[in-house]
């Protein structure tokens, strides 16, 4: 591939249509086959497409896959199911009988085990089942953030309620 053609296309790609660029290069004496090859190797942003790149920022297939995860029903079912399942397991484990004098730690241990399992599932399934993996990962984050946000909101309400208004 002629580097002059590639440079010219990269510099002028956003200003002119591909057909106009091709006509200008052919009129300048470059073979049409070389111009077509150079045009095919460039993505719309004017950057040369790396060979075999699947996760390129300019690759429409990669962009479609990343956006498609949140459109998958599996993602939402896993996310909501993980959060509800974690809270249900913690609630049910809080009714456990005295186990060696440490009944207050049982819900904490259950939550830690389930969160660790969710994080491990997220890490292991990234390349096998992306909606499932992202649902688990987002479920872990949501399960941690929801109580934190609730505590911050309640604290803000309490502070506002006891504050003296001038």
C-alpha distance (Angstrom), angle and dihedral (degrees) to the residues before:
residue distance angle dihedral
X1 . . .
X2 3.79 . .
X3 3.83 110.6 .
X4 3.83 91.5 -151.8
X5 3.80 90.5 59.7
X6 3.80 92.2 47.4
X7 3.82 91.8 48.6
X8 3.81 92.2 48.6
X9 3.79 91.8 48.7
X10 3.80 92.7 47.2
X11 3.81 91.8 50.9
X12 3.82 96.2 46.5
X13 3.79 103.9 29.1
X14 3.79 96.5 102.9
X15 3.81 94.8 44.9
X16 3.80 102.1 49.9
X17 3.78 136.6 31.2
X18 3.78 120.2 -100.3
X19 3.81 90.1 -112.0
X20 3.82 92.2 54.0
X21 3.80 91.5 47.8
X22 3.80 91.2 48.7
X23 3.82 92.2 49.9
X24 3.81 91.8 48.9
X25 3.80 92.7 50.4
X26 3.81 93.4 46.4
X27 3.82 90.2 48.9
X28 3.82 88.1 50.8
X29 3.81 88.7 59.4
X30 3.79 103.6 -98.3
X31 3.82 117.0 138.0
X32 3.81 113.1 -102.8
X33 3.81 92.7 -130.8
X34 3.82 91.9 57.8
X35 3.80 91.4 47.6
X36 3.81 91.3 50.0
X37 3.80 90.8 48.6
X38 3.81 91.6 50.6
X39 3.82 91.4 47.4
X40 3.80 90.9 50.7
X41 3.81 91.7 50.8
X42 3.80 93.7 55.9
X43 3.79 125.6 79.6
X44 3.82 121.0 -143.0
X45 3.81 93.7 -90.0
X46 3.80 91.5 61.4
X47 3.79 94.9 -109.0
X48 3.77 119.5 128.8
X49 3.80 111.0 -108.9
X50 3.80 111.7 -117.3
X51 3.80 111.9 -127.3
X52 3.78 114.3 -99.8
X53 3.81 94.5 -0.1
X54 3.79 111.5 155.6
X55 3.83 99.8 168.9
X56 3.79 98.4 46.4
X57 3.80 114.9 139.7
X58 3.81 88.4 -128.7
X59 3.79 95.9 49.3
X60 3.82 109.0 106.0
X61 3.81 91.9 -155.9
X62 3.81 92.0 57.3
X63 3.81 91.5 47.4
X64 3.81 91.0 49.7
X65 3.81 91.6 51.0
X66 3.81 93.6 50.2
X67 3.80 92.9 49.6
X68 3.80 91.9 43.3
X69 3.81 94.5 64.7
X70 3.80 94.7 74.3
X71 3.79 90.5 44.3
X72 3.79 90.9 59.6
X73 3.82 116.5 100.4
X74 3.80 88.3 -146.2
X75 3.82 90.3 62.4
X76 3.81 93.0 53.8
X77 3.81 94.5 42.2
X78 3.79 91.8 51.5
X79 3.81 93.1 44.5
X80 3.81 95.6 49.4
X81 3.81 92.9 37.4
X82 3.80 92.2 51.3
X83 3.80 93.8 50.6
X84 3.81 94.7 44.4
X85 3.81 91.9 42.5
X86 3.80 92.3 50.6
X87 3.79 93.5 49.5
X88 3.83 91.4 45.1
X89 3.81 91.6 50.3
X90 3.81 91.6 48.9
X91 3.81 91.1 47.7
X92 3.81 93.2 48.4
X93 3.80 92.6 45.5
X94 3.80 90.2 53.9
X95 3.82 88.1 69.0
X96 3.81 91.7 58.7
X97 3.77 117.3 127.9
X98 3.76 120.8 -108.6
X99 3.81 105.0 -67.8
X100 3.77 107.3 -166.6
X101 3.78 94.7 -37.3
X102 3.81 95.2 -60.8
X103 3.83 105.5 96.0
X104 3.79 93.0 137.5
X105 3.79 91.7 62.6
X106 3.80 96.2 54.5
X107 3.85 95.9 81.3
X108 3.80 90.0 45.5
X109 3.81 91.7 51.9
X110 3.82 91.5 46.1
X111 3.82 90.8 51.0
X112 3.81 92.1 47.2
X113 3.82 92.8 49.6
X114 3.81 93.4 48.0
X115 3.83 92.9 46.0
X116 3.80 90.4 48.5
X117 3.81 90.5 49.2
X118 3.81 90.4 49.9
X119 3.80 92.6 49.5
X120 3.80 91.0 47.3
X121 3.80 91.1 49.0
X122 3.79 90.0 49.9
X123 3.81 91.8 52.0
X124 3.81 95.2 44.1
X125 3.82 98.3 45.0
X126 3.82 99.6 46.3
X127 3.80 93.9 108.0
X128 3.81 99.9 28.3
X129 3.80 105.1 49.5
X130 3.79 111.6 5.1
X131 3.85 99.2 -176.6
X132 3.80 90.8 50.0
X133 3.81 92.3 46.6
X134 3.80 94.1 47.5
X135 3.81 90.8 45.8
X136 3.80 89.8 54.4
X137 3.81 93.0 45.6
X138 3.79 93.9 47.9
X139 3.81 89.6 43.6
X140 3.81 90.8 56.2
X141 3.81 91.2 49.0
X142 3.81 92.8 45.3
X143 3.81 92.6 47.1
X144 3.80 89.3 55.1
X145 3.82 96.9 41.4
X146 3.82 99.7 45.8
X147 3.84 95.9 66.3
X148 3.80 91.3 39.9
X149 3.81 92.2 53.2
X150 3.81 91.1 45.3
X151 3.81 90.9 52.8
X152 3.82 92.1 48.3
X153 3.82 91.3 49.5
X154 3.82 92.6 47.9
X155 3.79 90.7 47.2
X156 3.80 89.9 51.2
X157 3.80 91.4 49.9
X158 3.81 91.2 49.6
X159 3.80 92.8 48.1
X160 3.79 91.6 47.8
X161 3.79 91.1 47.1
X162 3.79 96.0 53.3
X163 3.80 97.2 36.8
X164 3.75 115.8 107.0
X165 3.76 112.2 -119.9
X166 3.83 112.1 -144.4
